[in-house]
Amino acid sequence: MLPNNATVDQALIPQPDLCKWIGQTRSGLDKLKKKDPTFPKPIKFSESRQAAAYYVVAEIEAWLQSKIAARDAA
């Protein structure tokens, strides 16, 4: 659920939900991030290595659209 003043472009998704959304395990997501430098970077609200990672939904959607466009162009 979005806060009252948030827009869809600002919506964040936690890493576990992102994994479910794109059909990857956590280790699979880590491999994807290392393999593809265009994958969106996470946002963390703490300097801790173990801090929860969140992703901007609009950035993930744009990344997915670019992958679809590249597939269709081939």
Residue pairs with C-beta under 8 A, 6 or more apart in sequence:
2 8
2 11
8 57
8 58
9 56
9 57
9 58
10 56
10 58
11 56
11 57
11 58
12 43
12 54
12 55
12 56
12 57
13 21
13 54
13 55
13 57
13 60
14 52
14 53
14 54
15 26
15 29
15 42
15 52
15 53
15 54
15 55
16 26
18 29
18 55
18 60
19 25
19 26
19 28
19 29
21 60
22 29
22 60
22 64
24 32
32 39
33 39
38 63
38 66
39 63
40 55
40 56
40 59
40 60
40 62
40 63
42 53
42 54
42 55
43 53
43 54
43 55
43 56
44 51
44 52
44 53
44 54
45 51
45 52
45 54
